[in-house]
Amino acid sequence: MTTPPLETRATAGASPRAWIKLVRPHQWVKNFFVLAPLLFSGRALNPDSQRSAALAFAVFCLVASAVYVINDVVDRAQDRAHPSKRNRPIASGAIGVSAALVLAMVLVVAGLALAWSVSPGVLGVTIAYLALNLVYSVWIKHVVILDVFAISAFFVLRLVAGAAAVDVRPSVWLVLCGGLLALYLGFAKRRHEIVLLGDGSSDHRAVLSQYSTPFLDQLSVVLLAVTIVSYIMYTLESDTARQLGGESLSYSTVFVLYGVLRYLYLVHTHKDGNPTETLLTDKSLLAAVTLWVVYCGFVLYRPQG
Protein backbone atom coordinates (compact mmCIF):
# COMPACT_ATOMS: atom_id res chain seq x y z
CA MET A 1 0.00 0.00 0.00
CA THR A 2 1.42 3.38 -1.06
CA THR A 3 1.77 6.04 1.64
CA PRO A 4 0.34 9.43 0.64
CA PRO A 5 2.87 12.27 0.38
CA LEU A 6 3.40 14.28 3.56
CA GLU A 7 1.81 17.38 2.01
CA THR A 8 -1.34 15.46 1.07
CA ARG A 9 -1.63 13.94 4.53
CA ALA A 10 -1.14 17.36 6.15
CA THR A 11 -3.87 18.94 4.03
CA ALA A 12 -6.27 16.05 4.58
CA GLY A 13 -5.82 16.40 8.32
CA ALA A 14 -6.14 20.18 8.36
CA SER A 15 -8.86 21.47 10.65
CA PRO A 16 -11.50 23.99 9.55
CA ARG A 17 -9.77 26.43 11.87
CA ALA A 18 -6.55 26.09 9.86
CA TRP A 19 -8.37 26.90 6.61
CA ILE A 20 -10.05 29.91 8.20
CA LYS A 21 -6.72 31.07 9.58
CA LEU A 22 -5.19 30.72 6.11
CA VAL A 23 -7.58 33.23 4.51
CA ARG A 24 -7.12 35.67 7.45
CA PRO A 25 -10.65 37.04 7.92
CA HIS A 26 -9.36 39.41 10.61
CA GLN A 27 -7.51 41.24 7.83
CA TRP A 28 -10.80 42.05 6.11
CA VAL A 29 -11.04 45.08 8.37
CA LYS A 30 -8.73 46.78 5.84
CA ASN A 31 -11.52 46.51 3.29
CA PHE A 32 -13.62 49.00 5.21
CA PHE A 33 -11.67 51.50 3.10
CA VAL A 34 -13.98 50.34 0.30
CA LEU A 35 -16.96 51.68 2.25
CA ALA A 36 -15.51 55.15 2.90
CA PRO A 37 -16.77 56.62 -0.41
CA LEU A 38 -20.27 55.36 0.43
CA LEU A 39 -20.23 57.24 3.74
CA PHE A 40 -18.80 60.46 2.33
CA SER A 41 -20.79 60.48 -0.92
CA GLY A 42 -24.07 61.16 0.84
CA ARG A 43 -25.51 57.93 -0.56
CA ALA A 44 -25.20 55.71 2.50
CA LEU A 45 -28.99 55.59 2.92
CA ASN A 46 -29.58 54.59 -0.71
CA PRO A 47 -30.38 50.82 -0.94
CA ASP A 48 -28.77 50.40 -4.38
CA SER A 49 -25.59 52.13 -3.24
CA GLN A 50 -25.54 50.05 -0.07
CA ARG A 51 -25.81 46.85 -2.10
CA SER A 52 -23.08 47.84 -4.56
CA ALA A 53 -20.71 48.93 -1.79
CA ALA A 54 -21.33 45.73 0.18
CA LEU A 55 -20.59 43.63 -2.91
CA ALA A 56 -17.40 45.59 -3.57
CA PHE A 57 -16.40 44.98 0.05
CA ALA A 58 -16.98 41.25 -0.50
CA VAL A 59 -14.91 41.37 -3.70
CA PHE A 60 -11.89 42.67 -1.84
CA CYS A 61 -12.37 40.15 0.96
CA LEU A 62 -12.15 37.37 -1.64
CA VAL A 63 -9.19 38.68 -3.64
CA ALA A 64 -7.29 39.88 -0.57
CA SER A 65 -7.59 36.41 0.97
CA ALA A 66 -6.31 34.93 -2.28
CA VAL A 67 -3.30 37.24 -2.13
CA TYR A 68 -2.62 36.28 1.50
CA VAL A 69 -2.68 32.60 0.56
CA ILE A 70 -0.29 33.11 -2.37
CA ASN A 71 2.05 35.23 -0.25
CA ASP A 72 2.07 32.55 2.46
CA VAL A 73 3.11 30.01 -0.16
CA VAL A 74 5.88 32.24 -1.51
CA ASP A 75 7.12 33.34 1.93
CA ARG A 76 6.77 30.03 3.78
CA ALA A 77 10.54 29.64 4.29
CA GLN A 78 10.94 33.15 5.74
CA ASP A 79 7.79 32.75 7.85
CA ARG A 80 9.34 29.75 9.59
CA ALA A 81 12.01 32.12 10.97
CA HIS A 82 9.41 34.52 12.39
CA PRO A 83 8.31 34.11 16.05
CA SER A 84 4.59 34.26 15.24
CA LYS A 85 4.29 33.73 11.47
CA ARG A 86 5.86 30.29 11.75
CA ASN A 87 2.50 29.14 13.13
CA ARG A 88 0.68 30.01 9.91
CA PRO A 89 -0.96 26.95 8.28
CA ILE A 90 1.40 26.70 5.31
CA ALA A 91 4.61 27.54 7.18
CA SER A 92 3.73 25.02 9.89
CA GLY A 93 2.83 22.34 7.35
CA ALA A 94 -0.81 22.09 8.39
CA ILE A 95 -1.95 22.83 4.83
CA GLY A 96 -0.08 21.79 1.70
CA VAL A 97 1.09 24.14 -1.04
CA SER A 98 -0.97 22.56 -3.83
CA ALA A 99 -4.24 22.72 -1.90
CA ALA A 100 -3.53 26.32 -0.89
CA LEU A 101 -2.94 27.36 -4.51
CA VAL A 102 -6.21 25.73 -5.59
CA LEU A 103 -8.02 27.70 -2.90
CA ALA A 104 -6.33 30.92 -4.05
CA MET A 105 -7.44 30.30 -7.63
CA VAL A 106 -11.04 29.71 -6.55
CA LEU A 107 -11.01 32.93 -4.51
CA VAL A 108 -9.61 34.96 -7.43
CA VAL A 109 -12.18 33.63 -9.90
CA ALA A 110 -15.02 34.23 -7.45
CA GLY A 111 -13.77 37.73 -6.70
CA LEU A 112 -13.46 38.70 -10.36
CA ALA A 113 -16.90 37.30 -11.18
CA LEU A 114 -18.45 39.24 -8.30
CA ALA A 115 -16.59 42.41 -9.31
CA TRP A 116 -17.99 42.14 -12.84
CA SER A 117 -21.49 41.85 -11.40
CA VAL A 118 -21.00 45.17 -9.56
CA SER A 119 -19.60 47.24 -12.42
CA PRO A 120 -16.83 47.24 -15.05
CA GLY A 121 -15.10 49.94 -12.99
CA VAL A 122 -14.91 47.72 -9.92
CA LEU A 123 -13.64 44.86 -12.08
CA GLY A 124 -10.89 47.07 -13.52
CA VAL A 125 -9.74 48.22 -10.10
CA THR A 126 -9.79 44.63 -8.82
CA ILE A 127 -7.60 43.48 -11.70
CA ALA A 128 -5.21 46.37 -11.02
CA TYR A 129 -5.10 45.36 -7.34
CA LEU A 130 -4.20 41.78 -8.20
CA ALA A 131 -1.60 42.86 -10.77
CA LEU A 132 0.08 45.24 -8.33
CA ASN A 133 0.14 42.50 -5.70
CA LEU A 134 1.91 40.23 -8.17
CA VAL A 135 4.54 42.88 -8.91
CA TYR A 136 4.86 43.56 -5.19
CA SER A 137 5.49 39.90 -4.35
CA VAL A 138 8.04 39.46 -7.13
CA TRP A 139 9.94 42.74 -6.94
CA ILE A 140 8.60 45.76 -5.04
CA LYS A 141 8.66 44.20 -1.57
CA HIS A 142 12.45 44.02 -1.83
CA VAL A 143 12.86 47.75 -2.63
CA VAL A 144 13.25 50.08 0.35
CA ILE A 145 10.54 52.79 0.69
CA LEU A 146 8.84 51.64 -2.51
CA ASP A 147 7.61 48.56 -0.62
CA VAL A 148 5.50 50.68 1.72
CA PHE A 149 4.37 52.93 -1.14
CA ALA A 150 2.93 49.83 -2.80
CA ILE A 151 1.08 48.90 0.39
CA SER A 152 -0.34 52.42 0.44
CA ALA A 153 -1.45 51.97 -3.17
CA PHE A 154 -3.44 48.88 -2.15
CA PHE A 155 -5.50 51.04 0.20
CA VAL A 156 -5.95 53.75 -2.41
CA LEU A 157 -7.27 51.13 -4.83
CA ARG A 158 -9.79 50.08 -2.20
CA LEU A 159 -11.02 53.67 -2.02
CA VAL A 160 -11.22 53.92 -5.80
CA ALA A 161 -13.13 50.63 -5.99
CA GLY A 162 -15.58 51.88 -3.39
CA ALA A 163 -16.14 55.06 -5.38
CA ALA A 164 -16.66 53.06 -8.58
CA ALA A 165 -19.17 50.83 -6.80
CA VAL A 166 -21.41 53.76 -5.82
CA ASP A 167 -20.70 55.59 -9.09
CA VAL A 168 -19.05 58.70 -7.68
CA ARG A 169 -15.82 60.46 -8.54
CA PRO A 170 -13.32 59.82 -5.73
CA SER A 171 -12.32 62.96 -3.88
CA VAL A 172 -8.67 63.86 -4.43
CA TRP A 173 -8.39 64.89 -0.78
CA LEU A 174 -9.93 61.62 0.43
CA VAL A 175 -7.59 59.54 -1.75
CA LEU A 176 -4.59 61.60 -0.64
CA CYS A 177 -5.54 61.31 3.02
CA GLY A 178 -6.13 57.55 2.75
CA GLY A 179 -2.82 57.02 0.98
CA LEU A 180 -0.87 59.08 3.49
CA LEU A 181 -2.52 57.29 6.41
CA ALA A 182 -1.55 53.94 4.88
CA LEU A 183 2.03 55.16 4.46
CA TYR A 184 2.14 56.24 8.09
CA LEU A 185 0.81 52.88 9.30
CA GLY A 186 3.12 50.97 6.96
CA PHE A 187 6.34 52.65 8.05
CA ALA A 188 5.32 52.39 11.71
CA LYS A 189 4.78 48.67 11.18
CA ARG A 190 8.26 48.36 9.65
CA ARG A 191 9.69 49.96 12.77
CA HIS A 192 7.85 47.50 14.99
CA GLU A 193 9.15 44.56 12.93
CA ILE A 194 12.75 45.73 13.31
CA VAL A 195 12.39 46.11 17.08
CA LEU A 196 10.50 42.82 17.48
CA LEU A 197 12.84 40.68 15.37
CA GLY A 198 16.10 42.38 16.33
CA ASP A 199 19.19 41.17 14.50
CA GLY A 200 17.15 38.50 12.72
CA SER A 201 14.75 40.96 11.08
CA SER A 202 16.40 40.69 7.66
CA ASP A 203 16.09 36.90 7.77
CA HIS A 204 12.32 37.31 7.72
CA ARG A 205 12.08 40.35 5.43
CA ALA A 206 15.27 41.25 3.57
CA VAL A 207 14.25 44.86 2.99
CA LEU A 208 14.26 45.51 6.75
CA SER A 209 18.08 45.55 6.67
CA GLN A 210 17.83 48.80 4.66
CA TYR A 211 15.74 50.57 7.31
CA SER A 212 16.79 51.98 10.67
CA THR A 213 14.62 52.96 13.61
CA PRO A 214 15.79 56.63 13.65
CA PHE A 215 14.93 56.98 9.96
CA LEU A 216 11.52 55.37 10.46
CA ASP A 217 10.87 57.58 13.49
CA GLN A 218 11.47 60.67 11.35
CA LEU A 219 9.21 59.35 8.61
CA SER A 220 6.46 58.62 11.12
CA VAL A 221 6.49 62.17 12.46
CA VAL A 222 6.41 63.72 8.98
CA LEU A 223 3.67 61.42 7.73
CA LEU A 224 1.60 61.88 10.87
CA ALA A 225 1.67 65.64 10.31
CA VAL A 226 0.81 65.59 6.61
CA THR A 227 -1.93 62.99 7.17
CA ILE A 228 -3.65 65.24 9.70
CA VAL A 229 -3.26 68.30 7.46
CA SER A 230 -4.67 66.46 4.45
CA TYR A 231 -7.64 65.27 6.50
CA ILE A 232 -8.32 68.79 7.73
CA MET A 233 -8.19 70.03 4.14
CA TYR A 234 -10.65 67.31 3.13
CA THR A 235 -13.10 68.32 5.85
CA LEU A 236 -12.89 71.96 4.76
CA GLU A 237 -12.36 71.95 1.00
CA SER A 238 -14.00 68.83 -0.44
CA ASP A 239 -17.38 68.88 -2.18
CA THR A 240 -18.69 66.62 0.59
CA ALA A 241 -17.72 69.13 3.26
CA ARG A 242 -19.20 72.09 1.40
CA GLN A 243 -22.45 70.39 0.42
CA LEU A 244 -23.17 68.13 3.40
CA GLY A 245 -20.90 68.63 6.36
CA GLY A 246 -20.10 72.28 6.59
CA GLU A 247 -17.74 73.41 9.31
CA SER A 248 -18.96 70.65 11.65
CA LEU A 249 -17.15 67.93 9.69
CA SER A 250 -13.77 69.46 10.53
CA TYR A 251 -14.38 68.74 14.22
CA SER A 252 -14.00 65.03 13.45
CA THR A 253 -10.26 65.73 13.22
CA VAL A 254 -10.01 65.22 16.98
CA PHE A 255 -10.85 61.51 16.58
CA VAL A 256 -8.36 61.09 13.73
CA LEU A 257 -5.61 62.87 15.66
CA TYR A 258 -6.18 60.74 18.75
CA GLY A 259 -6.23 57.57 16.64
CA VAL A 260 -2.91 58.15 14.88
CA LEU A 261 -1.23 59.28 18.11
CA ARG A 262 -2.58 56.25 19.95
CA TYR A 263 -1.19 53.95 17.25
CA LEU A 264 2.19 55.69 17.42
CA TYR A 265 2.20 55.18 21.18
CA LEU A 266 1.47 51.46 20.81
CA VAL A 267 4.26 51.03 18.27
CA HIS A 268 6.83 52.82 20.45
CA THR A 269 5.86 50.91 23.59
CA HIS A 270 6.40 47.66 21.66
CA LYS A 271 2.86 46.49 22.32
CA ASP A 272 1.96 45.94 18.69
CA GLY A 273 2.71 47.18 15.20
CA ASN A 274 0.19 45.38 13.05
CA PRO A 275 -2.51 47.97 12.21
CA THR A 276 -5.25 45.37 11.80
CA GLU A 277 -4.56 43.48 15.01
CA THR A 278 -4.07 46.73 16.91
CA LEU A 279 -7.42 48.09 15.73
CA LEU A 280 -9.20 44.89 16.74
CA THR A 281 -7.54 44.51 20.14
CA ASP A 282 -6.90 48.03 21.44
CA LYS A 283 -10.13 49.32 22.96
CA SER A 284 -9.08 52.96 22.90
CA LEU A 285 -8.20 52.89 19.21
CA LEU A 286 -11.36 50.97 18.34
CA ALA A 287 -13.42 53.50 20.30
CA ALA A 288 -11.80 56.40 18.43
CA VAL A 289 -12.59 54.85 15.04
CA THR A 290 -16.15 54.04 16.09
CA LEU A 291 -16.78 57.56 17.38
CA TRP A 292 -15.29 59.02 14.19
CA VAL A 293 -17.68 56.97 12.01
CA VAL A 294 -20.68 57.83 14.19
CA TYR A 295 -19.84 61.52 14.28
CA CYS A 296 -19.22 61.75 10.52
CA GLY A 297 -22.43 59.84 9.86
CA PHE A 298 -24.38 62.22 12.08
CA VAL A 299 -22.90 65.35 10.47
CA LEU A 300 -23.40 64.13 6.90
CA TYR A 301 -26.88 62.66 7.31
CA ARG A 302 -28.52 64.79 9.97
CA PRO A 303 -31.78 66.48 8.93
CA GLN A 304 -31.09 69.79 7.23
CA GLY A 305 -32.77 73.00 8.25
C-alpha positions in Angstrom: 0.0 0.0 0.0 1.4 3.4 -1.1 1.8 6.0 1.6 0.3 9.4 0.6 2.9 12.3 0.4 3.4 14.3 3.6 1.8 17.4 2.0 -1.3 15.5 1.1 -1.6 13.9 4.5 -1.1 17.4 6.1 -3.9 18.9 4.0 -6.3 16.1 4.6 -5.8 16.4 8.3 -6.1 20.2 8.4 -8.9 21.5 10.7 -11.5 24.0 9.5 -9.8 26.4 11.9 -6.5 26.1 9.9 -8.4 26.9 6.6 -10.1 29.9 8.2 -6.7 31.1 9.6 -5.2 30.7 6.1 -7.6 33.2 4.5 -7.1 35.7 7.4 -10.7 37.0 7.9 -9.4 39.4 10.6 -7.5 41.2 7.8 -10.8 42.1 6.1 -11.0 45.1 8.4 -8.7 46.8 5.8 -11.5 46.5 3.3 -13.6 49.0 5.2 -11.7 51.5 3.1 -14.0 50.3 0.3 -17.0 51.7 2.2 -15.5 55.1 2.9 -16.8 56.6 -0.4 -20.3 55.4 0.4 -20.2 57.2 3.7 -18.8 60.5 2.3 -20.8 60.5 -0.9 -24.1 61.2 0.8 -25.5 57.9 -0.6 -25.2 55.7 2.5 -29.0 55.6 2.9 -29.6 54.6 -0.7 -30.4 50.8 -0.9 -28.8 50.4 -4.4 -25.6 52.1 -3.2 -25.5 50.0 -0.1 -25.8 46.8 -2.1 -23.1 47.8 -4.6 -20.7 48.9 -1.8 -21.3 45.7 0.2 -20.6 43.6 -2.9 -17.4 45.6 -3.6 -16.4 45.0 0.0 -17.0 41.2 -0.5 -14.9 41.4 -3.7 -11.9 42.7 -1.8 -12.4 40.2 1.0 -12.1 37.4 -1.6 -9.2 38.7 -3.6 -7.3 39.9 -0.6 -7.6 36.4 1.0 -6.3 34.9 -2.3 -3.3 37.2 -2.1 -2.6 36.3 1.5 -2.7 32.6 0.6 -0.3 33.1 -2.4 2.1 35.2 -0.2 2.1 32.6 2.5 3.1 30.0 -0.2 5.9 32.2 -1.5 7.1 33.3 1.9 6.8 30.0 3.8 10.5 29.6 4.3 10.9 33.1 5.7 7.8 32.8 7.9 9.3 29.8 9.6 12.0 32.1 11.0 9.4 34.5 12.4 8.3 34.1 16.0 4.6 34.3 15.2 4.3 33.7 11.5 5.9 30.3 11.8 2.5 29.1 13.1 0.7 30.0 9.9 -1.0 27.0 8.3 1.4 26.7 5.3 4.6 27.5 7.2 3.7 25.0 9.9 2.8 22.3 7.3 -0.8 22.1 8.4 -2.0 22.8 4.8 -0.1 21.8 1.7 1.1 24.1 -1.0 -1.0 22.6 -3.8 -4.2 22.7 -1.9 -3.5 26.3 -0.9 -2.9 27.4 -4.5 -6.2 25.7 -5.6 -8.0 27.7 -2.9 -6.3 30.9 -4.1 -7.4 30.3 -7.6 -11.0 29.7 -6.5 -11.0 32.9 -4.5 -9.6 35.0 -7.4 -12.2 33.6 -9.9 -15.0 34.2 -7.4 -13.8 37.7 -6.7 -13.5 38.7 -10.4 -16.9 37.3 -11.2 -18.4 39.2 -8.3 -16.6 42.4 -9.3 -18.0 42.1 -12.8 -21.5 41.9 -11.4 -21.0 45.2 -9.6 -19.6 47.2 -12.4 -16.8 47.2 -15.0 -15.1 49.9 -13.0 -14.9 47.7 -9.9 -13.6 44.9 -12.1 -10.9 47.1 -13.5 -9.7 48.2 -10.1 -9.8 44.6 -8.8 -7.6 43.5 -11.7 -5.2 46.4 -11.0 -5.1 45.4 -7.3 -4.2 41.8 -8.2 -1.6 42.9 -10.8 0.1 45.2 -8.3 0.1 42.5 -5.7 1.9 40.2 -8.2 4.5 42.9 -8.9 4.9 43.6 -5.2 5.5 39.9 -4.4 8.0 39.5 -7.1 9.9 42.7 -6.9 8.6 45.8 -5.0 8.7 44.2 -1.6 12.4 44.0 -1.8 12.9 47.7 -2.6 13.2 50.1 0.3 10.5 52.8 0.7 8.8 51.6 -2.5 7.6 48.6 -0.6 5.5 50.7 1.7 4.4 52.9 -1.1 2.9 49.8 -2.8 1.1 48.9 0.4 -0.3 52.4 0.4 -1.5 52.0 -3.2 -3.4 48.9 -2.2 -5.5 51.0 0.2 -5.9 53.7 -2.4 -7.3 51.1 -4.8 -9.8 50.1 -2.2 -11.0 53.7 -2.0 -11.2 53.9 -5.8 -13.1 50.6 -6.0 -15.6 51.9 -3.4 -16.1 55.1 -5.4 -16.7 53.1 -8.6 -19.2 50.8 -6.8 -21.4 53.8 -5.8 -20.7 55.6 -9.1 -19.1 58.7 -7.7 -15.8 60.5 -8.5 -13.3 59.8 -5.7 -12.3 63.0 -3.9 -8.7 63.9 -4.4 -8.4 64.9 -0.8 -9.9 61.6 0.4 -7.6 59.5 -1.7 -4.6 61.6 -0.6 -5.5 61.3 3.0 -6.1 57.5 2.8 -2.8 57.0 1.0 -0.9 59.1 3.5 -2.5 57.3 6.4 -1.6 53.9 4.9 2.0 55.2 4.5 2.1 56.2 8.1 0.8 52.9 9.3 3.1 51.0 7.0 6.3 52.7 8.0 5.3 52.4 11.7 4.8 48.7 11.2 8.3 48.4 9.6 9.7 50.0 12.8 7.8 47.5 15.0 9.1 44.6 12.9 12.7 45.7 13.3 12.4 46.1 17.1 10.5 42.8 17.5 12.8 40.7 15.4 16.1 42.4 16.3 19.2 41.2 14.5 17.1 38.5 12.7 14.8 41.0 11.1 16.4 40.7 7.7 16.1 36.9 7.8 12.3 37.3 7.7 12.1 40.3 5.4 15.3 41.3 3.6 14.3 44.9 3.0 14.3 45.5 6.8 18.1 45.6 6.7 17.8 48.8 4.7 15.7 50.6 7.3 16.8 52.0 10.7 14.6 53.0 13.6 15.8 56.6 13.7 14.9 57.0 10.0 11.5 55.4 10.5 10.9 57.6 13.5 11.5 60.7 11.4 9.2 59.4 8.6 6.5 58.6 11.1 6.5 62.2 12.5 6.4 63.7 9.0 3.7 61.4 7.7 1.6 61.9 10.9 1.7 65.6 10.3 0.8 65.6 6.6 -1.9 63.0 7.2 -3.6 65.2 9.7 -3.3 68.3 7.5 -4.7 66.5 4.4 -7.6 65.3 6.5 -8.3 68.8 7.7 -8.2 70.0 4.1 -10.7 67.3 3.1 -13.1 68.3 5.9 -12.9 72.0 4.8 -12.4 72.0 1.0 -14.0 68.8 -0.4 -17.4 68.9 -2.2 -18.7 66.6 0.6 -17.7 69.1 3.3 -19.2 72.1 1.4 -22.5 70.4 0.4 -23.2 68.1 3.4 -20.9 68.6 6.4 -20.1 72.3 6.6 -17.7 73.4 9.3 -19.0 70.7 11.7 -17.1 67.9 9.7 -13.8 69.5 10.5 -14.4 68.7 14.2 -14.0 65.0 13.4 -10.3 65.7 13.2 -10.0 65.2 17.0 -10.9 61.5 16.6 -8.4 61.1 13.7 -5.6 62.9 15.7 -6.2 60.7 18.7 -6.2 57.6 16.6 -2.9 58.1 14.9 -1.2 59.3 18.1 -2.6 56.2 20.0 -1.2 53.9 17.2 2.2 55.7 17.4 2.2 55.2 21.2 1.5 51.5 20.8 4.3 51.0 18.3 6.8 52.8 20.5 5.9 50.9 23.6 6.4 47.7 21.7 2.9 46.5 22.3 2.0 45.9 18.7 2.7 47.2 15.2 0.2 45.4 13.0 -2.5 48.0 12.2 -5.2 45.4 11.8 -4.6 43.5 15.0 -4.1 46.7 16.9 -7.4 48.1 15.7 -9.2 44.9 16.7 -7.5 44.5 20.1 -6.9 48.0 21.4 -10.1 49.3 23.0 -9.1 53.0 22.9 -8.2 52.9 19.2 -11.4 51.0 18.3 -13.4 53.5 20.3 -11.8 56.4 18.4 -12.6 54.8 15.0 -16.2 54.0 16.1 -16.8 57.6 17.4 -15.3 59.0 14.2 -17.7 57.0 12.0 -20.7 57.8 14.2 -19.8 61.5 14.3 -19.2 61.8 10.5 -22.4 59.8 9.9 -24.4 62.2 12.1 -22.9 65.3 10.5 -23.4 64.1 6.9 -26.9 62.7 7.3 -28.5 64.8 10.0 -31.8 66.5 8.9 -31.1 69.8 7.2 -32.8 73.0 8.3 
